[in-house]
Amino acid sequence: MNSQENNDKSHHRGIGRMDRQEQEQEQDEFLDSHLHQDKVKDNALEKKWIKIKEDFLHKYDRLSRSDIVYAPGEFGHMLKHLQYKTGKSLRQLREEIASWEN
């Protein structure tokens, strides 16, 4: 490929356009930022859960003690299990836990 062809290809890319590697890097940064925010929210929600889980268990008689316990780092999996058991969406469960009066 000669220098004219290289110039033509870079010209067609356009100013402000990103190549694939730049797009992937930007997407990774975006996801990392949102995952961090979600993790912070989940940490706060998990702290709240620890305080209210017994009351939650009494409210939903379909649940057993084994439904509300989880291994460290598995809070999200436990929520998905509660979603199945309660018939509520993850969003509804998160909102209910967050707004629960202790």
C-alpha positions, 0 to 999 in steps of 0.5 A: 500500500502506498502513502496515498492509499494510507492517507485515503484510508485515514481520511475516510475514517474521519475526524472524531471517529474511533477505531475498534480498539479505541471503541473497546477501551471506551466501552470498558471504561464505561462498564467499569464505571457503572459496575463500580457504581452498582457495586457501591449500591449493592454494598449499601443494599446488602448492609440493609438486607442484613438488618431486615432479612428476618422481617423479610422472611416473615413477610414472605411465608413461601421463603425458608431460611435457606432462601435468605442466606448466601455465601460471601460475594453471592448477594446478587445470586441470592436476589435472583433466587428471591426473584424466582421465589417471590415473583417480583422483579430484581428492581422491585426487590431492590426497591423494597429492600432499600425502602424497608423500615427497620 
